[in-house]
Amino acid sequence: MADQASAVRLLGPAEIRALADRLGVRPSKRLGQNFVVEPGTVRKIASLAALEPQDVVLEVGPGLGSLTLALLEAGAGQLVAIEIDRTLAGELPQTIGSRAPQLADRLAVVAGDALQVAGSDLSAVPGSFGSLGVSGSLGVSGHFGVSGHFGAPSVLVANLPYNVAVPVLLHLLAALPTLRRGLVMVQAEVADRICAGPGSRVYGAPSVKLAWYAAARSAGPVPRTVFWPVPNVDSRLVAFTRRDPPATTATREEVFAVIDAAFRQRRKTLRAALSGWAGSAPEAERLLRAADIDPGARGESLGVGEFARLAAVHREGPRTL
């Protein structure tokens, strides 16, 4: 393993720009692309991910491959990369093949949208290259590559596109129950929100929804200067570990519906904010009291367990004598 890792040639700023020029690629604001160009940063991320040989790593938005190379160098047993940009998805296997040839068989590239991926799409993925959710042929036999089979992803490590970071993270946790932990880079403001606990000024619907799936914590800042182009916002790493959701008779969708309602008008008391969800303010108050929640409280004071309890009471419906 050490000999293989030492032969990996990471991408630096000059190599990344040269590769982008050859491909005619310019970072897309629409796709939230900001490429990490500093080798020390991707090595740090890969180290913090604490990968083990049995891990099947899922990387979303690998771009030109700088973090992909570092993850393979750090010992990822298998790595499945999902890339929405057809040009980048097509080039990534070539980059890995030339800069880490001895580890290339550990990579599977899926051309597609991470927001559309389902568990069945990534189960027993054949290695090398394939397409998912992208119309038209990518010129690779119309299926997932040609050799090897990959297990279900167990670890998410990614520089998430900033414009869809929260939806992608929540979707992957819902769609891929095999994901047991992860380390993602997001906008610092988003990191603050998804790591926040009840009572925090930035605590909101994303905080509670992530808490349904996992315990999250801040794992350190990432300076703007390591990106190309340099973003106008700060970045931060967030580590998460999956845990069981709260015990409840309500479905995840029902719990998330009450969370959305509570934070849609966050300045209002729960009695008022949940009136539309419950059908009326008096009914909202009845449900809140039945769930042992103060109707005069606000959404930011409730934890995910209390939202789950409230959704369960709502599911039971009006009680009759």
Contacts in CASP RR format, 6 or more apart in sequence:
PFRMAT RR
TARGET T0000
AUTHOR 0000-0000-0000
METHOD contacts of the structure
MODEL  1
MADQASAVRLLGPAEIRALADRLGVRPSKRLGQNFVVEPGTVRKIASLAA
LEPQDVVLEVGPGLGSLTLALLEAGAGQLVAIEIDRTLAGELPQTIGSRA
PQLADRLAVVAGDALQVAGSDLSAVPGSFGSLGVSGSLGVSGHFGVSGHF
GAPSVLVANLPYNVAVPVLLHLLAALPTLRRGLVMVQAEVADRICAGPGS
RVYGAPSVKLAWYAAARSAGPVPRTVFWPVPNVDSRLVAFTRRDPPATTA
TREEVFAVIDAAFRQRRKTLRAALSGWAGSAPEAERLLRAADIDPGARGE
SLGVGEFARLAAVHREGPRTL
1 53 0 8 1.000
1 75 0 8 1.000
4 102 0 8 1.000
4 103 0 8 1.000
5 72 0 8 1.000
5 73 0 8 1.000
5 74 0 8 1.000
5 75 0 8 1.000
7 100 0 8 1.000
7 101 0 8 1.000
7 102 0 8 1.000
8 69 0 8 1.000
8 70 0 8 1.000
8 72 0 8 1.000
8 73 0 8 1.000
8 99 0 8 1.000
8 100 0 8 1.000
8 103 0 8 1.000
9 69 0 8 1.000
9 99 0 8 1.000
9 100 0 8 1.000
10 39 0 8 1.000
10 42 0 8 1.000
10 43 0 8 1.000
10 66 0 8 1.000
10 69 0 8 1.000
10 70 0 8 1.000
10 73 0 8 1.000
10 99 0 8 1.000
11 19 0 8 1.000
11 37 0 8 1.000
11 39 0 8 1.000
11 64 0 8 1.000
11 65 0 8 1.000
11 66 0 8 1.000
11 69 0 8 1.000
11 95 0 8 1.000
11 99 0 8 1.000
12 37 0 8 1.000
12 38 0 8 1.000
12 39 0 8 1.000
12 66 0 8 1.000
13 37 0 8 1.000
13 38 0 8 1.000
13 228 0 8 1.000
16 35 0 8 1.000
16 37 0 8 1.000
16 64 0 8 1.000
16 66 0 8 1.000
16 228 0 8 1.000
17 37 0 8 1.000
17 228 0 8 1.000
19 25 0 8 1.000
19 64 0 8 1.000
19 91 0 8 1.000
19 95 0 8 1.000
20 26 0 8 1.000
20 35 0 8 1.000
20 64 0 8 1.000
23 87 0 8 1.000
23 88 0 8 1.000
23 91 0 8 1.000
24 87 0 8 1.000
25 64 0 8 1.000
25 85 0 8 1.000
25 87 0 8 1.000
25 88 0 8 1.000
27 33 0 8 1.000
27 34 0 8 1.000
27 35 0 8 1.000
27 228 0 8 1.000
27 229 0 8 1.000
28 85 0 8 1.000
30 163 0 8 1.000
31 84 0 8 1.000
31 85 0 8 1.000
31 161 0 8 1.000
31 163 0 8 1.000
32 161 0 8 1.000
32 162 0 8 1.000
32 163 0 8 1.000
32 164 0 8 1.000
33 63 0 8 1.000
33 85 0 8 1.000
33 161 0 8 1.000
34 159 0 8 1.000
34 162 0 8 1.000
34 227 0 8 1.000
34 228 0 8 1.000
34 229 0 8 1.000
34 231 0 8 1.000
35 63 0 8 1.000
35 64 0 8 1.000
35 66 0 8 1.000
35 227 0 8 1.000
35 228 0 8 1.000
36 42 0 8 1.000
36 66 0 8 1.000
36 67 0 8 1.000
36 159 0 8 1.000
36 226 0 8 1.000
36 227 0 8 1.000
37 66 0 8 1.000
37 226 0 8 1.000
37 227 0 8 1.000
37 228 0 8 1.000
38 225 0 8 1.000
38 226 0 8 1.000
39 66 0 8 1.000
39 70 0 8 1.000
41 222 0 8 1.000
41 226 0 8 1.000
42 66 0 8 1.000
42 67 0 8 1.000
42 69 0 8 1.000
42 70 0 8 1.000
43 70 0 8 1.000
43 73 0 8 1.000
43 74 0 8 1.000
45 67 0 8 1.000
45 70 0 8 1.000
45 157 0 8 1.000
45 159 0 8 1.000
45 183 0 8 1.000
45 185 0 8 1.000
45 237 0 8 1.000
46 67 0 8 1.000
46 70 0 8 1.000
46 71 0 8 1.000
46 73 0 8 1.000
46 74 0 8 1.000
46 157 0 8 1.000
47 74 0 8 1.000
48 183 0 8 1.000
48 219 0 8 1.000
48 237 0 8 1.000
48 239 0 8 1.000
49 57 0 8 1.000
49 71 0 8 1.000
49 74 0 8 1.000
49 155 0 8 1.000
49 157 0 8 1.000
49 182 0 8 1.000
49 183 0 8 1.000
51 57 0 8 1.000
51 71 0 8 1.000
51 74 0 8 1.000
51 75 0 8 1.000
51 76 0 8 1.000
51 77 0 8 1.000
51 155 0 8 1.000
51 157 0 8 1.000
52 75 0 8 1.000
52 77 0 8 1.000
53 75 0 8 1.000
53 77 0 8 1.000
54 77 0 8 1.000
54 154 0 8 1.000
55 76 0 8 1.000
55 77 0 8 1.000
55 78 0 8 1.000
55 154 0 8 1.000
55 155 0 8 1.000
56 77 0 8 1.000
56 78 0 8 1.000
56 79 0 8 1.000
56 80 0 8 1.000
56 150 0 8 1.000
56 151 0 8 1.000
56 152 0 8 1.000
56 153 0 8 1.000
56 154 0 8 1.000
56 155 0 8 1.000
57 71 0 8 1.000
57 76 0 8 1.000
57 77 0 8 1.000
57 78 0 8 1.000
57 79 0 8 1.000
57 80 0 8 1.000
57 153 0 8 1.000
57 154 0 8 1.000
57 155 0 8 1.000
57 156 0 8 1.000
57 157 0 8 1.000
58 79 0 8 1.000
58 80 0 8 1.000
58 81 0 8 1.000
58 82 0 8 1.000
58 122 0 8 1.000
58 153 0 8 1.000
58 155 0 8 1.000
58 156 0 8 1.000
58 157 0 8 1.000
58 158 0 8 1.000
58 172 0 8 1.000
58 176 0 8 1.000
58 179 0 8 1.000
59 67 0 8 1.000
59 68 0 8 1.000
59 71 0 8 1.000
59 79 0 8 1.000
59 80 0 8 1.000
59 81 0 8 1.000
59 82 0 8 1.000
59 156 0 8 1.000
59 157 0 8 1.000
59 158 0 8 1.000
60 81 0 8 1.000
60 82 0 8 1.000
60 114 0 8 1.000
60 156 0 8 1.000
60 158 0 8 1.000
60 160 0 8 1.000
60 161 0 8 1.000
60 168 0 8 1.000
60 172 0 8 1.000
61 81 0 8 1.000
61 82 0 8 1.000
61 83 0 8 1.000
61 84 0 8 1.000
61 114 0 8 1.000
61 158 0 8 1.000
61 159 0 8 1.000
61 160 0 8 1.000
61 161 0 8 1.000
62 68 0 8 1.000
62 81 0 8 1.000
62 82 0 8 1.000
62 83 0 8 1.000
62 88 0 8 1.000
62 92 0 8 1.000
62 109 0 8 1.000
63 83 0 8 1.000
63 85 0 8 1.000
63 88 0 8 1.000
63 92 0 8 1.000
64 88 0 8 1.000
64 91 0 8 1.000
64 92 0 8 1.000
64 95 0 8 1.000
65 92 0 8 1.000
65 95 0 8 1.000
65 96 0 8 1.000
67 157 0 8 1.000
67 158 0 8 1.000
67 159 0 8 1.000
68 79 0 8 1.000
68 81 0 8 1.000
68 92 0 8 1.000
68 95 0 8 1.000
68 96 0 8 1.000
68 107 0 8 1.000
69 95 0 8 1.000
69 96 0 8 1.000
69 99 0 8 1.000
69 100 0 8 1.000
71 79 0 8 1.000
71 157 0 8 1.000
72 79 0 8 1.000
72 96 0 8 1.000
72 100 0 8 1.000
72 103 0 8 1.000
72 106 0 8 1.000
72 107 0 8 1.000
73 100 0 8 1.000
73 103 0 8 1.000
76 106 0 8 1.000
77 106 0 8 1.000
78 106 0 8 1.000
78 107 0 8 1.000
78 108 0 8 1.000
78 150 0 8 1.000
78 151 0 8 1.000
79 106 0 8 1.000
79 107 0 8 1.000
79 108 0 8 1.000
80 108 0 8 1.000
80 110 0 8 1.000
80 122 0 8 1.000
80 125 0 8 1.000
80 150 0 8 1.000
80 153 0 8 1.000
81 92 0 8 1.000
81 107 0 8 1.000
81 108 0 8 1.000
81 109 0 8 1.000
81 110 0 8 1.000
82 110 0 8 1.000
82 112 0 8 1.000
82 113 0 8 1.000
82 114 0 8 1.000
82 117 0 8 1.000
82 132 0 8 1.000
83 89 0 8 1.000
83 90 0 8 1.000
83 92 0 8 1.000
83 109 0 8 1.000
83 110 0 8 1.000
83 111 0 8 1.000
83 112 0 8 1.000
84 111 0 8 1.000
84 112 0 8 1.000
84 113 0 8 1.000
84 114 0 8 1.000
84 134 0 8 1.000
86 111 0 8 1.000
86 134 0 8 1.000
86 138 0 8 1.000
89 109 0 8 1.000
89 110 0 8 1.000
89 111 0 8 1.000
89 112 0 8 1.000
89 129 0 8 1.000
89 138 0 8 1.000
90 109 0 8 1.000
90 111 0 8 1.000
90 129 0 8 1.000
90 138 0 8 1.000
92 107 0 8 1.000
92 109 0 8 1.000
93 104 0 8 1.000
93 107 0 8 1.000
93 109 0 8 1.000
93 128 0 8 1.000
93 129 0 8 1.000
96 103 0 8 1.000
96 104 0 8 1.000
96 107 0 8 1.000
97 104 0 8 1.000
105 127 0 8 1.000
105 147 0 8 1.000
105 148 0 8 1.000
107 127 0 8 1.000
107 128 0 8 1.000
108 125 0 8 1.000
108 126 0 8 1.000
108 127 0 8 1.000
108 128 0 8 1.000
108 129 0 8 1.000
108 130 0 8 1.000
108 144 0 8 1.000
108 145 0 8 1.000
108 150 0 8 1.000
109 128 0 8 1.000
109 129 0 8 1.000
109 130 0 8 1.000
110 117 0 8 1.000
110 121 0 8 1.000
110 122 0 8 1.000
110 125 0 8 1.000
110 130 0 8 1.000
110 131 0 8 1.000
110 132 0 8 1.000
110 144 0 8 1.000
111 129 0 8 1.000
111 130 0 8 1.000
111 131 0 8 1.000
111 132 0 8 1.000
111 133 0 8 1.000
111 134 0 8 1.000
111 138 0 8 1.000
112 131 0 8 1.000
112 132 0 8 1.000
112 133 0 8 1.000
112 134 0 8 1.000
113 132 0 8 1.000
113 133 0 8 1.000
113 134 0 8 1.000
114 168 0 8 1.000
114 171 0 8 1.000
114 172 0 8 1.000
115 164 0 8 1.000
115 167 0 8 1.000
115 168 0 8 1.000
115 171 0 8 1.000
116 132 0 8 1.000
116 133 0 8 1.000
117 132 0 8 1.000
117 171 0 8 1.000
117 172 0 8 1.000
117 175 0 8 1.000
117 176 0 8 1.000
118 175 0 8 1.000
119 152 0 8 1.000
119 175 0 8 1.000
119 176 0 8 1.000
121 132 0 8 1.000
122 150 0 8 1.000
122 152 0 8 1.000
122 153 0 8 1.000
122 176 0 8 1.000
123 151 0 8 1.000
123 152 0 8 1.000
124 149 0 8 1.000
124 150 0 8 1.000
124 151 0 8 1.000
125 144 0 8 1.000
125 149 0 8 1.000
125 150 0 8 1.000
125 151 0 8 1.000
126 143 0 8 1.000
126 144 0 8 1.000
126 145 0 8 1.000
126 146 0 8 1.000
126 147 0 8 1.000
126 148 0 8 1.000
126 149 0 8 1.000
126 150 0 8 1.000
127 144 0 8 1.000
127 145 0 8 1.000
127 146 0 8 1.000
127 147 0 8 1.000
127 148 0 8 1.000
127 149 0 8 1.000
127 150 0 8 1.000
128 140 0 8 1.000
128 144 0 8 1.000
128 145 0 8 1.000
128 146 0 8 1.000
128 147 0 8 1.000
129 138 0 8 1.000
129 140 0 8 1.000
129 144 0 8 1.000
129 145 0 8 1.000
130 138 0 8 1.000
130 140 0 8 1.000
130 142 0 8 1.000
130 143 0 8 1.000
130 144 0 8 1.000
130 145 0 8 1.000
131 137 0 8 1.000
131 138 0 8 1.000
131 140 0 8 1.000
131 142 0 8 1.000
152 176 0 8 1.000
152 178 0 8 1.000
153 176 0 8 1.000
153 178 0 8 1.000
153 179 0 8 1.000
154 178 0 8 1.000
154 179 0 8 1.000
154 180 0 8 1.000
154 181 0 8 1.000
155 179 0 8 1.000
155 180 0 8 1.000
155 181 0 8 1.000
155 182 0 8 1.000
156 169 0 8 1.000
156 172 0 8 1.000
156 179 0 8 1.000
156 181 0 8 1.000
156 182 0 8 1.000
156 183 0 8 1.000
156 184 0 8 1.000
157 182 0 8 1.000
157 183 0 8 1.000
157 184 0 8 1.000
158 184 0 8 1.000
158 185 0 8 1.000
159 184 0 8 1.000
159 185 0 8 1.000
160 168 0 8 1.000
160 169 0 8 1.000
160 184 0 8 1.000
160 185 0 8 1.000
160 186 0 8 1.000
161 168 0 8 1.000
162 186 0 8 1.000
162 187 0 8 1.000
162 190 0 8 1.000
162 231 0 8 1.000
162 233 0 8 1.000
165 184 0 8 1.000
165 186 0 8 1.000
165 187 0 8 1.000
165 190 0 8 1.000
166 186 0 8 1.000
166 190 0 8 1.000
166 194 0 8 1.000
166 206 0 8 1.000
169 184 0 8 1.000
169 186 0 8 1.000
169 194 0 8 1.000
169 210 0 8 1.000
170 206 0 8 1.000
170 209 0 8 1.000
170 210 0 8 1.000
170 213 0 8 1.000
172 179 0 8 1.000
173 179 0 8 1.000
173 210 0 8 1.000
173 213 0 8 1.000
173 214 0 8 1.000
173 242 0 8 1.000
174 213 0 8 1.000
174 252 0 8 1.000
179 242 0 8 1.000
180 241 0 8 1.000
180 242 0 8 1.000
181 214 0 8 1.000
181 239 0 8 1.000
181 240 0 8 1.000
181 241 0 8 1.000
181 242 0 8 1.000
182 239 0 8 1.000
182 240 0 8 1.000
182 241 0 8 1.000
183 219 0 8 1.000
183 237 0 8 1.000
183 238 0 8 1.000
183 239 0 8 1.000
183 240 0 8 1.000
184 237 0 8 1.000
184 238 0 8 1.000
184 240 0 8 1.000
185 222 0 8 1.000
185 235 0 8 1.000
185 236 0 8 1.000
185 237 0 8 1.000
185 238 0 8 1.000
186 194 0 8 1.000
186 235 0 8 1.000
186 236 0 8 1.000
186 238 0 8 1.000
187 233 0 8 1.000
187 234 0 8 1.000
187 235 0 8 1.000
187 236 0 8 1.000
188 221 0 8 1.000
188 233 0 8 1.000
188 234 0 8 1.000
188 235 0 8 1.000
188 236 0 8 1.000
189 202 0 8 1.000
189 233 0 8 1.000
189 234 0 8 1.000
190 206 0 8 1.000
191 218 0 8 1.000
191 236 0 8 1.000
191 237 0 8 1.000
191 238 0 8 1.000
192 202 0 8 1.000
192 218 0 8 1.000
192 236 0 8 1.000
193 202 0 8 1.000
193 203 0 8 1.000
193 204 0 8 1.000
193 206 0 8 1.000
193 207 0 8 1.000
194 206 0 8 1.000
194 207 0 8 1.000
194 210 0 8 1.000
194 216 0 8 1.000
194 238 0 8 1.000
195 207 0 8 1.000
195 216 0 8 1.000
195 217 0 8 1.000
195 218 0 8 1.000
195 238 0 8 1.000
196 202 0 8 1.000
196 203 0 8 1.000
196 204 0 8 1.000
196 207 0 8 1.000
197 203 0 8 1.000
197 207 0 8 1.000
197 211 0 8 1.000
197 303 0 8 1.000
198 300 0 8 1.000
198 301 0 8 1.000
198 302 0 8 1.000
198 303 0 8 1.000
199 300 0 8 1.000
199 301 0 8 1.000
200 207 0 8 1.000
200 300 0 8 1.000
203 300 0 8 1.000
204 263 0 8 1.000
204 266 0 8 1.000
204 299 0 8 1.000
204 300 0 8 1.000
205 259 0 8 1.000
205 260 0 8 1.000
205 262 0 8 1.000
205 263 0 8 1.000
208 259 0 8 1.000
208 263 0 8 1.000
208 302 0 8 1.000
208 303 0 8 1.000
208 304 0 8 1.000
208 307 0 8 1.000
209 256 0 8 1.000
209 259 0 8 1.000
210 216 0 8 1.000
210 240 0 8 1.000
211 303 0 8 1.000
211 304 0 8 1.000
212 245 0 8 1.000
212 246 0 8 1.000
212 252 0 8 1.000
212 255 0 8 1.000
212 256 0 8 1.000
212 304 0 8 1.000
212 308 0 8 1.000
213 240 0 8 1.000
213 242 0 8 1.000
213 243 0 8 1.000
213 245 0 8 1.000
214 240 0 8 1.000
214 241 0 8 1.000
214 242 0 8 1.000
214 243 0 8 1.000
215 240 0 8 1.000
215 241 0 8 1.000
215 243 0 8 1.000
216 238 0 8 1.000
216 239 0 8 1.000
216 240 0 8 1.000
217 238 0 8 1.000
217 239 0 8 1.000
217 240 0 8 1.000
218 236 0 8 1.000
218 237 0 8 1.000
218 238 0 8 1.000
218 239 0 8 1.000
219 236 0 8 1.000
219 237 0 8 1.000
219 238 0 8 1.000
219 239 0 8 1.000
220 236 0 8 1.000
220 237 0 8 1.000
221 234 0 8 1.000
221 235 0 8 1.000
221 236 0 8 1.000
221 237 0 8 1.000
222 234 0 8 1.000
222 235 0 8 1.000
222 236 0 8 1.000
222 237 0 8 1.000
223 235 0 8 1.000
224 230 0 8 1.000
224 231 0 8 1.000
224 233 0 8 1.000
224 234 0 8 1.000
224 235 0 8 1.000
227 235 0 8 1.000
245 252 0 8 1.000
245 304 0 8 1.000
245 308 0 8 1.000
246 304 0 8 1.000
246 305 0 8 1.000
246 308 0 8 1.000
246 309 0 8 1.000
247 308 0 8 1.000
248 255 0 8 1.000
248 305 0 8 1.000
248 308 0 8 1.000
248 309 0 8 1.000
248 311 0 8 1.000
248 312 0 8 1.000
249 312 0 8 1.000
249 315 0 8 1.000
249 316 0 8 1.000
250 308 0 8 1.000
250 311 0 8 1.000
250 312 0 8 1.000
250 314 0 8 1.000
250 315 0 8 1.000
254 311 0 8 1.000
254 314 0 8 1.000
254 315 0 8 1.000
255 304 0 8 1.000
255 307 0 8 1.000
255 308 0 8 1.000
255 311 0 8 1.000
257 277 0 8 1.000
257 311 0 8 1.000
258 274 0 8 1.000
258 277 0 8 1.000
258 307 0 8 1.000
258 310 0 8 1.000
258 311 0 8 1.000
258 314 0 8 1.000
259 307 0 8 1.000
261 273 0 8 1.000
261 274 0 8 1.000
261 276 0 8 1.000
261 277 0 8 1.000
262 270 0 8 1.000
262 273 0 8 1.000
262 274 0 8 1.000
262 298 0 8 1.000
262 299 0 8 1.000
262 302 0 8 1.000
262 307 0 8 1.000
263 273 0 8 1.000
263 299 0 8 1.000
263 300 0 8 1.000
264 273 0 8 1.000
265 272 0 8 1.000
265 273 0 8 1.000
266 273 0 8 1.000
266 298 0 8 1.000
266 299 0 8 1.000
266 300 0 8 1.000
267 298 0 8 1.000
268 298 0 8 1.000
269 295 0 8 1.000
269 296 0 8 1.000
269 297 0 8 1.000
269 298 0 8 1.000
270 284 0 8 1.000
270 288 0 8 1.000
270 293 0 8 1.000
270 294 0 8 1.000
270 295 0 8 1.000
270 296 0 8 1.000
270 297 0 8 1.000
270 298 0 8 1.000
270 299 0 8 1.000
270 302 0 8 1.000
271 281 0 8 1.000
271 284 0 8 1.000
271 285 0 8 1.000
271 288 0 8 1.000
271 295 0 8 1.000
271 296 0 8 1.000
272 281 0 8 1.000
272 284 0 8 1.000
273 298 0 8 1.000
273 299 0 8 1.000
274 284 0 8 1.000
274 287 0 8 1.000
274 288 0 8 1.000
275 281 0 8 1.000
275 283 0 8 1.000
275 284 0 8 1.000
276 284 0 8 1.000
277 284 0 8 1.000
277 314 0 8 1.000
278 284 0 8 1.000
278 286 0 8 1.000
278 287 0 8 1.000
278 314 0 8 1.000
284 295 0 8 1.000
285 295 0 8 1.000
287 310 0 8 1.000
287 313 0 8 1.000
287 314 0 8 1.000
288 294 0 8 1.000
288 295 0 8 1.000
288 310 0 8 1.000
289 295 0 8 1.000
290 313 0 8 1.000
291 306 0 8 1.000
291 309 0 8 1.000
291 310 0 8 1.000
291 312 0 8 1.000
291 313 0 8 1.000
292 309 0 8 1.000
293 302 0 8 1.000
293 306 0 8 1.000
293 309 0 8 1.000
293 310 0 8 1.000
302 310 0 8 1.000
END
